[in-house]
Amino acid sequence: MSALPASPHPAPDSARPSDVPRRIAVLRAVLALVWAAALVVAARHRAPSTASDVPFAAAALLTTYPAIDAVSSIVDASRGTPAFARLLRVNAAISTLAIAALAVTAFGLDAGSALVAFGAWAAVSGALQLATAIRHGRSEGYQPSMIISGGLSTLAGLSFIAAARADTAHLANIAYYMAFGAVLFLLSAVRGTTSRGTTRPQTAR
């Protein structure tokens, strides 16, 4: 999922339009949902064995999603606390490595290898997010949804790695996971925006 929730301490309102974080969150959530729907369609007619090739459309989608995550992380790194910005930059680097790993496994190897690569990315980025949220906790303003999202991402990633041992590669399961993650991300961003608007009523949200 590696969709990190909105920055806990965004930049001052004078530095940016007040609705920019909300627009970014909505755009990212919509992109993730469209991506998930496209993967379901691409994988629906053919559930390959873990030892077979990944359908081309599904391989292309698996490779492109980490790119969405990397770009979003870089954009969000300009806002928020230094600790959160560092997390986002590290996450962007991990997602960039995932692009290369998925390109090799999805196009050059087999479905089982692609599941392992995608699962490793989800597990590592989720564990990073979870560890950061637990370490800094409420003192840095991290939302509970960040802990939930990181934990679910770690578990889902491990489940994809385990699924690579099965006979059939159910690639559509990745889409369902990513769609759920997009909804979590959007709810987290909306909740954060609403909370800031409540504490600072003079700022239009």
PAPA-92671 format. One record per residue: x, y, z of N, C-alpha, C in turn. Coordinates in steps of 0.1 Angstrom, whole numbers, padded with zeros to 4 digits, always signed. Example, Ala and Ser with C-alpha at 12.3 -4.5 7.8 and 13.67 -1.06 7.14 Angstrom:
! residues 2
+0132-0057+0078+0123-0045+0078+0132-0033+0078/+0128-0022+0071+0137-0011+0071+0129+0000+0079/
***
This chain:
! residues 205
+0009-0012+0000+0000+0000+0000+0009+0012+0000/+0017+0011+0008+0027+0021+0011+0021+0035+0009/+0008+0036+0010+0002+0049+0009+0003+0056+0023/+0013+0064+0025+0014+0070+0038+0003+0081+0040/-0003+0081+0052-0013+0091+0055-0007+0105+0054/-0016+0115+0054-0011+0129+0052-0002+0133+0063/+0007+0142+0060+0017+0146+0070+0011+0151+0082/+0016+0147+0094+0010+0151+0107+0011+0166+0110/+0021+0172+0105+0023+0187+0107+0026+0193+0094/+0016+0197+0086+0018+0203+0073+0024+0217+0074/+0029+0222+0063+0035+0235+0063+0025+0245+0066/+0029+0257+0071+0019+0268+0075+0010+0271+0063/-0002+0275+0066-0012+0278+0056-0007+0289+0047/+0001+0298+0052+0005+0309+0043+0015+0304+0032/+0020+0292+0034+0030+0287+0024+0024+0280+0013/+0011+0277+0013+0005+0269+0003-0010+0271+0004/-0018+0268-0007-0032+0269-0007-0037+0259+0003/-0048+0262+0010-0053+0253+0021-0058+0240+0016/-0063+0240+0003-0069+0228-0001-0060+0219-0009/-0047+0222-0010-0037+0214-0018-0036+0200-0012/-0034+0199+0001-0032+0185+0007-0044+0176+0004/-0056+0182+0005-0068+0175+0003-0069+0170-0012/-0066+0179-0021-0066+0176-0035-0056+0165-0039/-0044+0166-0033-0034+0156-0035-0039+0142-0030/-0045+0142-0018-0050+0130-0013-0061+0124-0021/-0070+0132-0026-0081+0127-0034-0076+0122-0047/-0066+0129-0054-0060+0125-0066-0053+0111-0065/-0045+0110-0054-0038+0098-0052-0048+0086-0050/-0058+0088-0042-0068+0078-0039-0075+0073-0051/-0079+0083-0060-0085+0080-0072-0076+0072-0082/-0064+0076-0083-0054+0069-0091-0052+0054-0086/-0052+0053-0073-0050+0039-0067-0062+0031-0070/-0074+0036-0069-0086+0029-0072-0088+0025-0086/-0084+0035-0095-0084+0032-0109-0074+0021-0113/-0062+0022-0106-0052+0012-0109-0057-0002-0104/-0063-0003-0092-0068-0015-0087-0079-0021-0096/-0088-0013-0101-0098-0018-0110-0092-0023-0123/-0082-0016-0128-0075-0021-0141-0068-0034-0139/-0062-0036-0127-0055-0049-0124-0065-0060-0123/-0077-0057-0117-0087-0068-0116-0091-0072-0130/-0093-0062-0139-0097-0065-0153-0086-0073-0160/-0073-0068-0158-0062-0075-0165-0060-0089-0160/-0063-0092-0148-0060-0105-0142-0072-0114-0142/-0084-0108-0145-0096-0116-0143-0097-0128-0153/-0093-0126-0165-0095-0136-0175-0084-0147-0175/-0074-0144-0167-0063-0154-0167-0056-0153-0153/-0058-0163-0145-0050-0164-0133-0039-0173-0135/-0027-0168-0138-0016-0177-0141-0011-0185-0130/-0004-0196-0133+0003-0203-0122+0015-0195-0118/+0020-0198-0106+0031-0190-0101+0043-0192-0110/+0044-0203-0117+0055-0206-0126+0054-0201-0140/+0042-0195-0143+0040-0190-0157+0043-0175-0158/+0043-0170-0170+0045-0156-0173+0033-0148-0168/+0036-0135-0164+0025-0126-0160+0019-0120-0173/+0006-0119-0174+0000-0113-0185+0006-0099-0187/+0008-0094-0199+0015-0082-0201+0009-0070-0194/-0005-0069-0195-0011-0057-0189-0010-0057-0174/-0011-0069-0168-0009-0070-0154+0005-0067-0150/+0015-0071-0158+0029-0068-0155+0032-0053-0156/+0026-0047-0165+0028-0032-0167+0022-0025-0155/+0010-0029-0150+0004-0023-0139+0012-0025-0126/+0016-0038-0124+0024-0041-0112+0037-0032-0111/+0043-0029-0123+0055-0021-0123+0052-0007-0121/+0041-0002-0125+0038+0013-0125+0033+0017-0111/+0027+0009-0103+0022+0014-0090+0033+0020-0081/+0044+0013-0079+0054+0019-0071+0058+0033-0075/+0057+0035-0089+0061+0049-0094+0051+0059-0088/+0038+0056-0088+0028+0065-0082+0032+0068-0067/+0036+0057-0060+0039+0059-0046+0052+0068-0045/+0062+0065-0053+0074+0073-0052+0072+0088-0055/+0065+0091-0065+0062+0105-0069+0054+0112-0058/+0044+0105-0053+0036+0110-0042+0044+0113-0029/+0053+0104-0026+0062+0106-0014+0071+0118-0016/+0077+0119-0028+0085+0131-0031+0078+0144-0029/+0066+0144-0035+0057+0156-0034+0054+0160-0019/+0050+0149-0012+0046+0151+0002+0058+0155+0011/+0070+0151+0007+0082+0153+0015+0085+0168+0017/+0079+0176+0009+0081+0191+0010+0072+0197+0021/+0063+0189+0027+0055+0194+0038+0057+0185+0050/+0054+0191+0062+0055+0183+0074+0068+0184+0081/+0069+0176+0092+0081+0177+0100+0093+0170+0093/+0105+0174+0098+0117+0168+0092+0117+0152+0093/+0112+0147+0104+0111+0132+0106+0102+0126+0095/+0090+0132+0093+0081+0127+0083+0087+0128+0069/+0094+0140+0066+0100+0141+0053+0110+0131+0050/+0118+0128+0061+0128+0117+0059+0122+0104+0056/+0111+0101+0063+0104+0088+0061+0099+0088+0046/+0093+0099+0041+0088+0099+0028+0099+0097+0017/+0111+0103+0020+0122+0102+0010+0127+0088+0010/+0128+0082+0022+0133+0068+0022+0122+0059+0015/+0110+0062+0018+0099+0054+0011+0100+0056-0004/+0103+0068-0009+0104+0070-0023+0116+0062-0029/+0127+0061-0021+0138+0053-0026+0134+0038-0026/+0127+0033-0016+0123+0019-0016+0114+0016-0028/+0105+0026-0031+0095+0024-0042+0102+0024-0055/+0113+0032-0056+0121+0032-0069+0128+0019-0071/+0133+0013-0060+0139+0000-0061+0129-0011-0065/+0116-0009-0060+0106-0018-0063+0102-0018-0077/+0103-0006-0084+0100-0005-0098+0109-0014-0106/+0122-0013-0103+0132-0021-0110+0130-0036-0107/+0127-0040-0094+0125-0054-0091+0113-0060-0098/+0102-0052-0098+0090-0057-0105+0091-0057-0120/+0099-0048-0126+0101-0048-0140+0109-0061-0144/+0118-0065-0136+0126-0077-0139+0117-0090-0137/+0110-0090-0125+0103-0102-0122+0090-0104-0130/+0082-0093-0132+0070-0094-0139+0071-0096-0154/+0081-0090-0160+0084-0091-0174+0094-0102-0178/+0103-0104-0169+0114-0114-0172+0113-0127-0166/+0106-0128-0155+0106-0141-0148+0092-0147-0148/+0086-0149-0136+0073-0155-0135+0064-0148-0125/+0051-0153-0124+0041-0147-0116+0045-0148-0101/+0051-0160-0097+0055-0162-0084+0066-0152-0079/+0075-0149-0088+0086-0140-0085+0080-0126-0084/+0071-0122-0092+0064-0109-0092+0057-0107-0078/+0050-0118-0074+0043-0117-0061+0053-0115-0050/+0065-0121-0050+0075-0120-0040+0080-0105-0040/+0083-0100-0052+0088-0086-0053+0078-0076-0048/+0065-0078-0052+0055-0068-0047+0053-0070-0032/+0053-0082-0028+0051-0084-0013+0063-0079-0005/+0075-0080-0010+0087-0075-0003+0086-0060-0002/+0082-0053-0013+0080-0039-0013+0069-0035-0002/+0058-0041-0003+0047-0038+0007+0051-0040+0021/+0058-0051+0024+0062-0054+0037+0073-0045+0043/+0083-0042+0035+0094-0033+0039+0089-0019+0041/+0081-0013+0032+0076+0000+0033+0066+0001+0045/+0058-0009+0046+0048-0010+0057+0055-0010+0071/+0066-0018+0072+0073-0020+0084+0080-0006+0088/+0085+0001+0078+0091+0014+0080+0081+0024+0085/+0069+0024+0079+0059+0033+0083+0054+0030+0097/+0053+0017+0101+0048+0012+0114+0058+0016+0124/+0071+0013+0122+0082+0016+0131+0082+0031+0134/+0081+0039+0124+0082+0054+0125+0070+0059+0134/+0058+0054+0131+0046+0058+0138+0047+0054+0153/+0052+0042+0156+0053+0038+0170+0064+0046+0177/+0075+0048+0170+0086+0055+0176+0083+0070+0180/+0076+0077+0171+0073+0091+0174+0060+0093+0180/+0050+0084+0178+0037+0084+0185+0030+0097+0184/+0022+0100+0194+0014+0112+0194+0023+0125+0196/+0035+0123+0201+0044+0135+0203+0046+0142+0190/+0046+0135+0179+0048+0141+0166+0035+0142+0158/+0024+0139+0165+0011+0141+0159+0007+0130+0149/+0013+0118+0149+0010+0108+0140-0004+0102+0143/-0012+0100+0133-0025+0095+0134-0025+0080+0136/-0035+0074+0144-0036+0060+0145-0037+0053+0132/-0043+0059+0122-0044+0053+0109-0031+0050+0102/-0020+0057+0106-0007+0054+0101-0002+0041+0107/-0005+0038+0119-0001+0026+0125-0009+0014+0119/-0022+0016+0117-0030+0006+0111-0025+0003+0097/-0023+0014+0089-0019+0013+0075-0006+0005+0074/+0004+0009+0083+0017+0003+0082+0016-0012+0086/+0008-0015+0096+0007-0029+0101+0000-0037+0090/-0010-0032+0084-0017-0040+0073-0008-0042+0061/+0000-0031+0058+0009-0033+0046+0019-0043+0049/+0024-0044+0061+0034-0054+0064+0028-0068+0063/+0017-0070+0069+0010-0083+0069+0006-0087+0055/+0001-0077+0047-0003-0081+0033+0009-0084+0025/+0020-0077+0027+0032-0080+0019+0037-0094+0022/+0037-0098+0035+0041-0112+0039+0032-0122+0033/+0019-0119+0032+0009-0128+0027+0012-0130+0012/+0016-0120+0005+0019-0121-0010+0031-0130-0012/+0041-0128-0003+0053-0137-0004+0049-0151-0002/+0041-0154+0008+0036-0167+0011+0028-0173-0001/+0020-0164-0007+0011-0169-0018+0019-0173-0030/+0032-0169-0031+0040-0173-0042+0043-0187-0042/+0041-0194-0031+0043-0209-0030+0031-0217-0035/+0020-0210-0037+0008-0217-0042+0009-0220-0057/+0000-0228-0062+0000-0232-0076-0005-0221-0085/-0015-0213-0080-0021-0203-0088-0017-0189-0082/-0014-0180-0091-0011-0166-0087-0023-0158-0088/-0029-0155-0077-0042-0147-0077-0038-0132-0076/-0034-0127-0088-0029-0113-0088-0040-0103-0085/-0053-0106-0087-0063-0097-0083-0064-0094-0068/-0058-0103-0060-0058-0100-0046-0050-0088-0042/-0040-0085-0051-0032-0073-0049-0040-0061-0051/-0049-0062-0061-0058-0050-0064-0067-0047-0053/-0073-0058-0047-0082-0056-0035-0075-0049-0024/-0063-0054-0021-0055-0048-0010-0051-0033-0013/-0048-0030-0025-0044-0016-0029-0057-0007-0028/-0068-0012-0032-0080-0004-0031-0084-0001-0017/-0082-0011-0008-0085-0009+0006-0075+0002+0012/-0062+0001+0007-0052+0010+0012-0056+0024+0007/-0061+0026-0005-0065+0039-0010-0076+0045-0002/-0085+0037+0002-0096+0042+0010-0091+0047+0024/-0082+0039+0030-0076+0042+0042-0068+0056+0041/-0061+0057+0031-0053+0069+0028-0062+0081+0027/-0073+0080+0020-0082+0091+0018-0089+0095+0031/-0093+0085+0039-0100+0088+0051-0090+0095+0061/-0078+0090+0061-0068+0096+0070-0065+0111+0066/-0064+0113+0053-0061+0127+0049-0073+0136+0052/-0085+0131+0049-0097+0139+0052-0098+0142+0067/-0095+0131+0075-0096+0133+0090-0086+0143+0094/-0074+0143+0089-0064+0153+0093-0068+0167+0089/-0073+0168+0077-0077+0181+0072-0089+0187+0081/-0098+0178+0084-0109+0182+0093-0105+0186+0106/-0095+0179+0112-0090+0182+0125-0083+0195+0125/-0075+0198+0115-0068+0211+0115-0078+0222+0113/-0088+0220+0105-0098+0230+0104-0106+0233+0116/-0107+0223+0125-0114+0225+0138-0106+0232+0147/-0093+0230+0148-0085+0237+0157-0081+0251+0153/-0082+0253+0140-0079+0266+0134-0091+0271+0126/-0102+0275+0132-0114+0278+0124-0112+0290+0115/-0102+0298+0117-0101+0310+0109-0096+0307+0095/-0091+0294+0093-0086+0290+0080-0097+0282+0073/-0099+0286+0061-0109+0278+0053-0104+0265+0048/-0112+0255+0049-0107+0241+0045-0116+0237+0034/
***
